Protein backbone atom coordinates (compact mmCIF):
# COMPACT_ATOMS: atom_id res chain seq x y z
CA UNK A 1 0.00 0.00 0.00
CA UNK A 2 1.10 3.53 -0.73
CA UNK A 3 2.81 4.99 2.38
CA UNK A 4 0.81 8.20 2.06
CA UNK A 5 -2.47 6.27 2.01
CA UNK A 6 -1.32 4.24 5.01
CA UNK A 7 -0.50 7.43 6.89
CA UNK A 8 -3.90 8.92 5.98
CA UNK A 9 -5.70 5.81 7.23
CA UNK A 10 -3.77 5.99 10.50
CA UNK A 11 -4.69 9.65 10.97
CA UNK A 12 -8.37 8.75 10.56
CA UNK A 13 -8.60 5.37 12.28
CA UNK A 14 -6.39 5.95 15.34
CA UNK A 15 -8.29 9.05 16.56
CA UNK A 16 -11.58 7.19 16.00
CA UNK A 17 -10.33 4.35 18.20
CA UNK A 18 -9.46 6.83 20.93
CA UNK A 19 -12.88 8.47 20.49
CA UNK A 20 -14.58 5.13 21.09
CA UNK A 21 -12.69 4.75 24.38
CA UNK A 22 -13.60 8.32 25.37
CA UNK A 23 -17.30 7.73 24.69
CA UNK A 24 -17.15 4.42 26.57
CA UNK A 25 -15.55 6.11 29.58
CA UNK A 26 -18.07 8.94 29.36
CA UNK A 27 -20.95 6.44 29.31
CA UNK A 28 -19.51 4.60 32.31
CA UNK A 29 -19.22 7.89 34.22
CA UNK A 30 -22.82 8.79 33.33
CA UNK A 31 -24.00 5.45 34.71
CA UNK A 32 -22.08 5.81 37.96
CA UNK A 33 -22.91 9.49 38.63
CA UNK A 34 -26.61 10.24 38.95
CA UNK A 35 -27.77 12.99 36.61
CA UNK A 36 -24.53 13.13 34.61
CA UNK A 37 -25.31 13.65 30.89
CA UNK A 38 -24.92 10.63 28.64
CA UNK A 39 -23.31 10.94 25.18
CA UNK A 40 -26.60 10.32 23.39
CA UNK A 41 -28.53 12.85 25.48
CA UNK A 42 -25.79 15.44 24.98
CA UNK A 43 -25.92 14.85 21.24
CA UNK A 44 -29.68 15.48 21.23
CA UNK A 45 -29.27 18.70 23.22
CA UNK A 46 -26.41 19.78 20.93
CA UNK A 47 -28.72 19.54 17.93
CA UNK A 48 -31.05 21.99 19.66
CA UNK A 49 -28.17 24.35 20.55
CA UNK A 50 -26.88 24.41 16.97
CA UNK A 51 -30.33 24.53 15.36
CA UNK A 52 -30.31 28.33 15.62
CA UNK A 53 -26.83 29.46 16.70
CA UNK A 54 -27.38 33.10 15.70
CA UNK A 55 -30.62 33.83 17.51
CA UNK A 56 -30.89 37.06 19.54
CA UNK A 57 -33.64 37.38 22.15
CA UNK A 58 -31.97 40.24 24.01
CA UNK A 59 -28.50 41.51 24.93
CA UNK A 60 -28.10 38.79 27.56
CA UNK A 61 -29.66 35.93 25.60
CA UNK A 62 -27.90 35.12 22.33
CA UNK A 63 -27.11 31.99 20.34
CA UNK A 64 -23.93 29.97 20.78
CA UNK A 65 -22.34 31.44 17.65
CA UNK A 66 -22.56 34.94 19.13
CA UNK A 67 -21.02 33.67 22.35
CA UNK A 68 -18.02 32.31 20.47
CA UNK A 69 -17.68 35.39 18.25
CA UNK A 70 -17.72 37.73 21.24
CA UNK A 71 -15.02 35.65 22.92
CA UNK A 72 -12.92 35.65 19.75
CA UNK A 73 -13.28 39.43 19.48
CA UNK A 74 -11.77 39.82 22.95
CA UNK A 75 -9.10 37.22 22.25
CA UNK A 76 -7.90 38.90 19.07
CA UNK A 77 -7.97 42.30 20.74
CA UNK A 78 -5.61 41.17 23.50
CA UNK A 79 -3.58 39.07 21.08
CA UNK A 80 -3.04 42.02 18.73
CA UNK A 81 -1.84 44.17 21.62
CA UNK A 82 0.52 41.39 22.69
CA UNK A 83 2.03 41.30 19.19
CA UNK A 84 2.38 45.09 18.97
CA UNK A 85 4.21 45.27 22.30
CA UNK A 86 5.84 41.83 22.47
CA UNK A 87 7.68 41.79 19.13
CA UNK A 88 9.51 45.13 19.63
CA UNK A 89 10.36 44.17 23.23
CA UNK A 90 11.64 40.79 22.08
CA UNK A 91 13.78 42.45 19.40
CA UNK A 92 15.18 44.86 21.99
CA UNK A 93 15.99 42.10 24.45
CA UNK A 94 17.55 39.94 21.75
CA UNK A 95 19.71 42.75 20.39
CA UNK A 96 20.73 44.36 23.69
CA UNK A 97 22.34 42.44 26.53
CA UNK A 98 21.66 45.40 28.83
CA UNK A 99 17.95 45.25 28.02
CA UNK A 100 18.06 41.51 28.67
CA UNK A 101 19.61 42.06 32.09
CA UNK A 102 17.13 44.81 32.95
CA UNK A 103 13.91 43.13 31.78
CA UNK A 104 14.47 39.40 32.21
CA UNK A 105 13.84 39.34 36.01
CA UNK A 106 10.43 40.94 35.51
CA UNK A 107 9.55 38.58 32.69
CA UNK A 108 10.35 35.63 34.95
CA UNK A 109 8.31 37.14 37.79
CA UNK A 110 5.16 38.01 35.84
CA UNK A 111 5.17 35.14 33.33
CA UNK A 112 3.84 32.48 35.74
CA UNK A 113 1.17 34.72 37.32
CA UNK A 114 -2.29 33.25 36.78
CA UNK A 115 -4.79 35.32 34.79
CA UNK A 116 -7.21 34.93 37.69
CA UNK A 117 -4.80 36.96 39.84
CA UNK A 118 -4.94 39.90 37.41
CA UNK A 119 -8.71 39.96 36.92
CA UNK A 120 -9.86 41.61 40.20
CA UNK A 121 -7.27 44.38 39.95
CA UNK A 122 -7.96 45.08 36.27
CA UNK A 123 -11.71 45.02 36.83
CA UNK A 124 -11.20 47.60 39.59
CA UNK A 125 -9.09 49.77 37.27
CA UNK A 126 -11.21 49.63 34.11
CA UNK A 127 -14.66 48.87 35.53
CA UNK A 128 -15.45 47.46 32.08
CA UNK A 129 -15.84 43.80 31.19
CA UNK A 130 -14.36 43.99 27.68
CA UNK A 131 -11.33 46.09 28.62
CA UNK A 132 -10.65 43.84 31.59
CA UNK A 133 -10.77 40.67 29.49
CA UNK A 134 -8.66 42.16 26.67
CA UNK A 135 -6.03 43.50 29.08
CA UNK A 136 -5.88 40.19 30.96
CA UNK A 137 -5.28 38.38 27.67
CA UNK A 138 -2.62 40.91 26.72
CA UNK A 139 -0.73 40.54 30.01
CA UNK A 140 -0.84 36.75 30.09
CA UNK A 141 -0.21 36.03 26.41
CA UNK A 142 2.63 38.46 25.71
CA UNK A 143 5.42 36.37 27.26
CA UNK A 144 5.77 33.65 24.58
CA UNK A 145 6.03 36.37 21.92
CA UNK A 146 8.75 38.26 23.82
CA UNK A 147 10.73 35.14 24.67
CA UNK A 148 10.56 33.54 21.22
CA UNK A 149 11.32 36.82 19.44
CA UNK A 150 14.41 37.34 21.62
CA UNK A 151 15.42 33.73 20.97
CA UNK A 152 15.07 34.29 17.24
CA UNK A 153 17.23 37.41 17.36
CA UNK A 154 19.94 35.61 19.32
CA UNK A 155 19.90 32.77 16.78
CA UNK A 156 21.11 35.11 14.02
CA UNK A 157 24.56 34.03 12.85
CA UNK A 158 27.38 36.34 13.91
CA UNK A 159 28.62 36.17 10.32
CA UNK A 160 25.44 37.91 9.15
CA UNK A 161 25.90 40.63 11.77
CA UNK A 162 29.51 41.09 10.70
CA UNK A 163 28.35 41.59 7.12
CA UNK A 164 25.92 44.25 8.36
CA UNK A 165 28.84 46.05 10.03
CA UNK A 166 30.98 45.88 6.91
CA UNK A 167 28.14 47.26 4.81
CA UNK A 168 27.50 49.90 7.47
CA UNK A 169 23.82 49.08 7.81
CA UNK A 170 21.75 51.43 9.93
CA UNK A 171 19.96 49.85 12.93
CA UNK A 172 16.72 49.71 10.95
CA UNK A 173 18.43 48.11 7.95
CA UNK A 174 20.05 45.54 10.23
CA UNK A 175 16.71 44.68 11.80
CA UNK A 176 14.71 44.41 8.57
CA UNK A 177 17.36 42.90 6.28
CA UNK A 178 19.33 40.67 8.65
CA UNK A 179 17.54 39.95 11.91
CA UNK A 180 13.84 39.69 11.01
CA UNK A 181 14.27 37.19 8.14
CA UNK A 182 15.95 34.83 10.60
CA UNK A 183 13.76 35.62 13.61
CA UNK A 184 10.37 35.48 11.86
CA UNK A 185 9.87 31.69 12.34
CA UNK A 186 10.57 32.09 16.05
CA UNK A 187 8.20 35.06 16.24
CA UNK A 188 5.36 33.08 14.68
CA UNK A 189 6.03 30.17 17.00
CA UNK A 190 5.66 32.59 19.90
CA UNK A 191 2.48 33.97 18.38
CA UNK A 192 1.08 30.46 18.04
CA UNK A 193 1.73 29.76 21.72
CA UNK A 194 0.37 33.17 22.64
CA UNK A 195 -2.90 32.66 20.78
CA UNK A 196 -3.39 29.31 22.52
CA UNK A 197 -2.90 30.98 25.90
CA UNK A 198 -5.25 33.81 24.92
CA UNK A 199 -8.05 31.38 24.08
CA UNK A 200 -7.39 29.49 27.32
CA UNK A 201 -7.50 32.69 29.37
CA UNK A 202 -10.71 34.09 27.88
CA UNK A 203 -12.82 31.22 29.21
CA UNK A 204 -11.64 31.78 32.78
CA UNK A 205 -11.88 35.56 32.42
CA UNK A 206 -15.47 35.48 31.16
CA UNK A 207 -16.53 33.14 33.94
CA UNK A 208 -15.60 35.84 36.45
CA UNK A 209 -16.42 39.02 34.52
CA UNK A 210 -19.69 37.89 32.94
CA UNK A 211 -21.17 39.30 29.77
CA UNK A 212 -21.64 37.60 26.43
CA UNK A 213 -18.99 34.96 25.69
CA UNK A 214 -18.43 31.22 25.69
CA UNK A 215 -16.81 31.27 29.16
CA UNK A 216 -19.73 33.05 30.78
CA UNK A 217 -22.15 30.87 28.82
CA UNK A 218 -20.61 27.76 30.36
CA UNK A 219 -20.71 29.27 33.86
CA UNK A 220 -24.29 30.45 33.40
CA UNK A 221 -25.33 26.98 32.28
CA UNK A 222 -23.70 25.56 35.41
CA UNK A 223 -25.76 27.95 37.55
CA UNK A 224 -28.85 26.78 35.67
CA UNK A 225 -27.83 23.13 36.18
CA UNK A 226 -27.71 22.56 32.41
CA UNK A 227 -24.86 20.06 32.48
CA UNK A 228 -25.44 19.01 28.89
CA UNK A 229 -24.65 22.56 27.82
CA UNK A 230 -21.47 22.57 29.90
CA UNK A 231 -20.15 19.55 28.02
CA UNK A 232 -21.16 21.13 24.71
CA UNK A 233 -19.35 24.30 25.71
CA UNK A 234 -16.20 22.38 26.61
CA UNK A 235 -16.24 20.64 23.24
CA UNK A 236 -16.76 23.97 21.44
CA UNK A 237 -13.84 25.55 23.32
CA UNK A 238 -11.63 22.61 22.37
CA UNK A 239 -12.64 22.64 18.71
CA UNK A 240 -12.19 26.40 18.34
CA UNK A 241 -8.80 26.12 20.03
CA UNK A 242 -7.87 23.35 17.61
CA UNK A 243 -8.86 25.47 14.61
CA UNK A 244 -6.95 28.52 15.88
CA UNK A 245 -3.84 26.45 16.50
CA UNK A 246 -4.10 24.81 13.07
CA UNK A 247 -4.40 28.20 11.36
CA UNK A 248 -1.44 29.63 13.24
CA UNK A 249 0.51 26.44 12.53
CA UNK A 250 -0.03 26.85 8.78
CA UNK A 251 1.01 30.51 8.95
CA UNK A 252 4.08 29.69 11.05
CA UNK A 253 5.13 26.92 8.64
CA UNK A 254 4.71 29.27 5.69
CA UNK A 255 7.20 31.72 7.19
CA UNK A 256 9.57 29.05 8.51
CA UNK A 257 12.55 28.95 6.14
CA UNK A 258 13.87 25.90 8.04
CA UNK A 259 11.00 23.82 6.63
CA UNK A 260 11.56 25.11 3.11
CA UNK A 261 15.12 23.85 2.92
CA UNK A 262 16.83 27.23 2.64
CA UNK A 263 18.06 30.09 4.78
Secondary structure as the mmCIF struct_conf table of DSSP 4:
data_model
#
loop_
_struct_conf.conf_type_id
_struct_conf.id
_struct_conf.beg_label_comp_id
_struct_conf.beg_label_asym_id
_struct_conf.beg_label_seq_id
_struct_conf.end_label_comp_id
_struct_conf.end_label_asym_id
_struct_conf.end_label_seq_id
HELX_RH_AL_P HELX_RH_AL_P1 UNK A 3 UNK A 32
BEND BEND1 UNK A 33 UNK A 33
TURN_TY1_P TURN_TY1_P1 UNK A 34 UNK A 35
HELX_LH_PP_P HELX_LH_PP_P1 UNK A 36 UNK A 38
HELX_RH_AL_P HELX_RH_AL_P2 UNK A 39 UNK A 49
TURN_TY1_P TURN_TY1_P2 UNK A 50 UNK A 54
STRN STRN1 UNK A 56 UNK A 58
TURN_TY1_P TURN_TY1_P3 UNK A 59 UNK A 60
STRN STRN2 UNK A 61 UNK A 62
HELX_RH_AL_P HELX_RH_AL_P3 UNK A 64 UNK A 95
HELX_RH_AL_P HELX_RH_AL_P4 UNK A 97 UNK A 111
TURN_TY1_P TURN_TY1_P4 UNK A 112 UNK A 112
HELX_RH_AL_P HELX_RH_AL_P5 UNK A 115 UNK A 126
HELX_RH_AL_P HELX_RH_AL_P6 UNK A 129 UNK A 154
TURN_TY1_P TURN_TY1_P5 UNK A 155 UNK A 155
BEND BEND2 UNK A 156 UNK A 156
HELX_RH_AL_P HELX_RH_AL_P7 UNK A 158 UNK A 166
TURN_TY1_P TURN_TY1_P6 UNK A 167 UNK A 168
HELX_RH_AL_P HELX_RH_AL_P8 UNK A 171 UNK A 174
HELX_RH_PI_P HELX_RH_PI_P1 UNK A 175 UNK A 179
HELX_RH_AL_P HELX_RH_AL_P9 UNK A 180 UNK A 209
BEND BEND3 UNK A 211 UNK A 213
HELX_RH_AL_P HELX_RH_AL_P10 UNK A 214 UNK A 223
TURN_TY1_P TURN_TY1_P7 UNK A 224 UNK A 225
HELX_RH_AL_P HELX_RH_AL_P11 UNK A 227 UNK A 254
TURN_TY1_P TURN_TY1_P8 UNK A 255 UNK A 255
HELX_RH_3T_P HELX_RH_3T_P1 UNK A 257 UNK A 259
TURN_TY1_P TURN_TY1_P9 UNK A 260 UNK A 261
#
